[in-house]
């Protein structure tokens, strides 16, 4: 799991996202919708900070199913992502399942909500097991919104401040990826990911797609801080065939600092995982479709 960049001031964040809303063509359904997905809200020196999986927004022509390979084989595995604060308290605990090119996000703390990333089906689907409703957003819409947000940040001269296209430092043995960005206003951020080499090349591809789509989803929701620095780091991980083991993010403002960590543990899919996937297939058939704006609030 990776973290969000430092929270900008609300006016700065909302200015970028409101311009994005004005510039994009109207989607078939509203894109403002409340979901939890893989996010935890933490108060850091009076500001709200969000954490999640993010990867760079690629061109629409490069979008492939989550575990795509030229030979048609797809990676199947589970990743348990746990975010903790400096006192070791768990802030988020999610199981992410990869099978047949689809990605399933299950919160172990709030099991009511499930997110399905169906890239081959060109959609992301939110499911509420309590009210038995579902809401969808087209992947094309997510791509457009993410690209416009990054472009606007650059146009406004805030690229370096917000972590757009920041350099990523790689250790000599290619195991640690680090970036630094920010300023005295938004905070000085150090973002570091400890990794290991992937034995299966398809796993970093699948995991990178997961990061991609959750990042785009969050931008479309206008939730949290902008994710550009994390995009750069995880693009480097995927390009170097690495998988994250541990992520550390430290935000410093003057004499104050906050450090958060995330661990990423991989497993083979077991019978319980397959059962959960089958249950989601049933939900997609049985649950009532609602507009994204009407999807139940995730707390």
C-alpha positions as CSV (number, residue, x, y, z in Angstrom):
1,X,0.0,0.0,0.0
2,X,1.2,3.5,-0.7
3,X,0.3,6.8,0.8
4,X,-1.2,10.0,-0.4
5,X,0.8,13.2,-0.8
6,X,0.5,15.9,1.9
7,X,-2.8,17.6,2.0
8,X,-2.9,20.9,0.2
9,X,-5.0,23.7,1.6
10,X,-8.6,23.1,0.8
11,X,-8.9,26.1,-1.5
12,X,-5.9,25.0,-3.5
13,X,-7.1,21.5,-3.9
14,X,-10.6,22.4,-4.7
15,X,-9.5,25.0,-7.2
16,X,-7.7,22.4,-9.3
17,X,-10.6,19.9,-9.0
18,X,-13.3,22.4,-9.7
19,X,-11.5,23.4,-12.9
20,X,-11.2,19.8,-13.9
21,X,-15.0,19.4,-13.4
22,X,-15.6,22.4,-15.6
23,X,-13.3,21.2,-18.4
24,X,-14.3,17.6,-18.8
25,X,-17.3,16.6,-21.0
26,X,-20.3,15.6,-19.0
27,X,-20.2,11.8,-18.1
28,X,-23.2,9.6,-18.3
29,X,-23.5,9.6,-14.6
30,X,-22.2,12.0,-11.9
31,X,-18.7,11.2,-10.7
32,X,-19.0,12.7,-7.3
33,X,-19.7,9.7,-5.0
34,X,-18.8,8.7,-1.5
35,X,-16.8,5.5,-1.2
36,X,-14.2,4.3,1.3
37,X,-12.3,1.8,-1.0
38,X,-8.7,1.6,0.2
39,X,-8.6,4.9,2.1
40,X,-8.1,6.0,5.7
41,X,-8.6,9.6,6.9
42,X,-6.0,10.8,9.4
43,X,-5.7,14.2,11.1
44,X,-2.1,15.5,10.7
45,X,-1.3,18.9,12.3
46,X,-4.9,20.0,11.8
47,X,-5.2,18.8,8.2
48,X,-6.9,15.7,6.7
49,X,-4.6,13.2,5.0
50,X,-5.7,10.3,2.9
51,X,-3.9,7.1,2.1
52,X,-4.3,4.6,-0.8
53,X,-2.9,2.9,-3.9
54,X,-2.0,5.1,-6.8
55,X,-0.2,4.8,-10.0
56,X,0.4,7.1,-12.9
57,X,-2.5,7.7,-15.3
58,X,-1.6,6.1,-18.6
59,X,-2.9,6.9,-22.0
60,X,-6.3,5.3,-22.7
61,X,-4.7,3.4,-25.6
62,X,-2.4,1.6,-23.1
63,X,-5.1,0.3,-20.8
64,X,-5.1,-3.4,-20.5
65,X,-6.8,-5.9,-18.2
66,X,-5.2,-5.9,-14.8
67,X,-3.1,-9.0,-15.2
68,X,-2.6,-8.9,-19.0
69,X,0.2,-10.7,-20.8
70,X,0.8,-11.1,-24.5
71,X,0.3,-14.9,-24.1
72,X,-3.0,-14.4,-22.4
73,X,-2.0,-15.7,-18.9
74,X,-3.2,-13.6,-15.9
75,X,-1.8,-13.4,-12.4
76,X,-4.0,-14.7,-9.6
77,X,-3.0,-13.7,-6.0
78,X,-4.1,-11.8,-2.9
79,X,-2.4,-8.8,-1.2
80,X,-3.2,-7.8,2.4
81,X,-2.5,-4.1,2.8
82,X,-2.3,-2.7,6.3
83,X,-1.7,1.0,7.2
84,X,-0.5,1.9,10.7
85,X,0.3,5.1,12.5
86,X,3.5,5.9,14.5
87,X,2.0,4.2,17.6
88,X,1.3,1.0,15.7
89,X,-2.5,1.5,15.5
90,X,-4.1,0.0,12.4
91,X,-5.8,2.6,10.3
92,X,-6.7,0.5,7.3
93,X,-6.8,-3.2,6.6
94,X,-7.8,-4.5,3.1
95,X,-7.6,-7.7,1.1
96,X,-7.1,-7.1,-2.6
97,X,-7.8,-10.1,-4.8
98,X,-6.6,-10.5,-8.4
99,X,-8.2,-13.1,-10.6
100,X,-9.1,-13.4,-14.3
101,X,-8.1,-9.8,-15.0
102,X,-10.4,-8.4,-12.4
103,X,-9.5,-6.7,-9.1
104,X,-11.6,-7.0,-5.9
105,X,-11.0,-4.7,-2.9
106,X,-12.5,-5.9,0.4
107,X,-12.2,-3.9,3.6
108,X,-11.6,-6.0,6.6
109,X,-12.7,-3.2,8.9
110,X,-15.8,-2.2,7.0
111,X,-16.9,-5.3,5.1
112,X,-20.2,-3.7,4.0
113,X,-18.5,-2.1,1.0
114,X,-16.7,-3.8,-1.9
115,X,-15.0,-2.3,-5.0
116,X,-14.6,-4.1,-8.2
117,X,-12.2,-2.9,-10.9
118,X,-13.2,-4.5,-14.2
119,X,-10.9,-3.0,-16.7
120,X,-11.9,-5.4,-19.5
121,X,-15.5,-4.4,-18.9
122,X,-14.4,-0.7,-18.9
123,X,-15.9,0.0,-15.5
124,X,-15.4,0.3,-11.8
125,X,-18.2,-0.9,-9.6
126,X,-19.1,0.0,-6.0
127,X,-21.1,-2.5,-4.1
128,X,-23.0,-2.0,-0.8
129,X,-23.9,-5.4,0.7
130,X,-26.2,-3.8,3.3
131,X,-28.5,-1.9,1.1
132,X,-27.9,-4.2,-1.9
133,X,-27.2,-1.5,-4.4
134,X,-24.3,-1.0,-6.9
135,X,-23.0,2.1,-8.7
136,X,-20.6,2.2,-11.7
137,X,-18.3,4.6,-13.4
138,X,-16.7,4.2,-16.8
139,X,-12.9,3.8,-16.9
140,X,-12.8,6.3,-19.8
141,X,-14.3,8.9,-17.5
142,X,-11.7,8.2,-14.8
143,X,-8.8,8.4,-17.4
144,X,-10.1,11.8,-18.6
145,X,-10.5,13.3,-15.1
146,X,-7.0,12.1,-13.9
147,X,-5.3,13.5,-17.0
148,X,-7.0,16.8,-16.7
149,X,-6.1,17.2,-13.0
150,X,-2.4,16.6,-13.7
151,X,-2.5,19.0,-16.7
152,X,-4.2,21.7,-14.6
153,X,-1.7,21.4,-11.8
154,X,1.1,22.0,-14.3
155,X,-0.6,24.9,-15.9
156,X,-1.1,26.6,-12.6
157,X,2.6,26.5,-11.8
158,X,2.2,24.1,-8.9
159,X,3.9,21.0,-10.4
160,X,6.9,20.8,-8.1
161,X,4.9,21.8,-5.0
162,X,2.3,19.1,-5.6
163,X,4.7,16.4,-6.6
164,X,4.1,16.4,-10.4
165,X,6.9,14.6,-12.3
166,X,9.2,14.6,-9.2
167,X,12.4,12.6,-9.6
168,X,12.5,9.2,-7.9
169,X,15.8,8.0,-6.3
170,X,16.5,4.3,-6.6
171,X,19.0,2.6,-4.3
172,X,22.0,0.8,-5.8
173,X,20.5,-2.6,-5.4
174,X,17.1,-1.3,-6.7
175,X,15.3,-2.3,-3.5
176,X,14.3,1.1,-2.2
177,X,12.5,3.9,-4.1
178,X,12.4,7.4,-2.6
179,X,11.0,10.8,-3.5
180,X,10.9,14.2,-1.7
181,X,8.7,17.1,-2.5
182,X,6.5,19.8,-1.1
183,X,7.3,23.1,0.6
184,X,6.9,24.8,4.0
185,X,3.2,25.5,3.3
186,X,1.9,22.0,2.3
187,X,4.7,20.2,4.2
188,X,8.0,18.6,3.3
189,X,7.3,15.0,2.3
190,X,9.6,12.0,2.2
191,X,7.9,9.0,0.5
192,X,9.8,5.7,0.5
193,X,8.9,2.2,-0.7
194,X,11.0,-0.9,0.2
195,X,10.6,-3.6,-2.4
196,X,11.6,-7.1,-3.5
197,X,12.0,-8.5,-7.0
198,X,8.9,-10.1,-8.5
199,X,9.3,-13.8,-9.4
200,X,6.3,-13.5,-11.8
201,X,6.4,-10.5,-14.1
202,X,2.6,-10.4,-14.3
203,X,2.3,-9.5,-10.6
204,X,3.8,-6.0,-10.8
205,X,1.6,-5.4,-13.9
206,X,-1.5,-6.4,-12.0
207,X,-0.6,-4.5,-8.9
208,X,0.2,-1.5,-10.9
209,X,-3.2,-1.5,-12.6
210,X,-4.8,-1.7,-9.1
211,X,-2.8,1.4,-8.1
212,X,-3.7,3.1,-11.3
213,X,-7.5,2.8,-11.0
214,X,-7.9,3.5,-7.4
215,X,-5.9,6.7,-7.9
216,X,-8.0,7.8,-10.8
217,X,-11.1,6.9,-8.8
218,X,-10.0,9.1,-5.9
219,X,-9.3,12.1,-8.2
220,X,-12.8,11.7,-9.7
221,X,-14.3,11.7,-6.2
222,X,-12.4,14.9,-5.4
223,X,-11.3,13.2,-2.2
224,X,-8.0,13.7,-0.4
225,X,-4.9,15.3,-1.7
226,X,-3.5,15.0,-5.2
227,X,-1.5,11.9,-5.9
228,X,1.1,12.8,-8.5
229,X,4.3,11.9,-6.5
230,X,3.0,8.5,-5.6
231,X,2.3,8.0,-9.3
232,X,5.9,8.6,-10.1
233,X,7.2,6.2,-7.5
234,X,4.9,3.3,-8.4
235,X,5.6,3.8,-12.1
236,X,9.2,3.2,-11.3
237,X,8.4,0.1,-9.3
238,X,6.4,-1.5,-12.1
239,X,9.1,-0.6,-14.7
240,X,11.8,-2.3,-12.5
241,X,9.7,-5.4,-11.9
242,X,9.5,-4.7,-8.2
243,X,6.7,-5.4,-5.6
244,X,6.2,-3.3,-2.5
245,X,6.9,-4.7,0.9
246,X,6.8,-1.7,3.1
247,X,5.9,2.0,2.5
248,X,6.9,4.9,4.8
249,X,5.7,8.4,4.5
250,X,6.9,11.3,6.7
251,X,5.4,14.8,6.5
252,X,7.2,17.6,8.2
253,X,5.8,21.1,8.9
254,X,8.2,23.2,11.0
255,X,9.0,21.3,14.2
256,X,6.0,18.9,13.7
257,X,6.2,15.6,11.8
258,X,4.0,12.6,11.2
259,X,5.1,9.2,10.0
260,X,2.8,6.5,8.7
261,X,3.7,3.0,7.4
262,X,2.0,0.4,5.3
263,X,2.9,-3.3,4.9
264,X,2.0,-5.4,1.8
265,X,1.8,-9.1,2.2
266,X,1.1,-11.4,-0.7
267,X,-0.6,-14.8,-0.7
268,X,-1.9,-17.4,-3.1
269,X,-5.7,-17.3,-3.5
270,X,-7.4,-19.8,-1.2
271,X,-10.9,-21.3,-1.1
272,X,-12.2,-18.4,1.0
273,X,-11.0,-15.9,-1.6
274,X,-12.6,-17.8,-4.4
275,X,-15.9,-17.9,-2.4
276,X,-15.7,-14.1,-2.0
277,X,-15.2,-13.6,-5.7
278,X,-18.2,-15.9,-6.5
279,X,-20.3,-13.9,-4.1
280,X,-19.4,-10.6,-5.9
281,X,-20.6,-12.2,-9.2
282,X,-23.9,-12.8,-7.6
283,X,-24.1,-9.3,-6.3
284,X,-23.5,-7.8,-9.7
285,X,-26.5,-9.7,-11.0
286,X,-28.9,-9.1,-8.0
287,X,-28.1,-5.6,-6.7
288,X,-30.0,-2.6,-7.9
289,X,-28.1,-0.1,-10.0
290,X,-28.1,3.5,-8.5
291,X,-26.5,6.7,-9.6
292,X,-23.1,7.3,-8.1
293,X,-24.4,10.3,-6.2
294,X,-26.9,8.1,-4.5
295,X,-24.5,5.4,-3.4
296,X,-24.5,5.1,0.4
297,X,-21.9,7.1,2.3
298,X,-18.7,5.3,3.4
299,X,-17.6,6.5,6.8
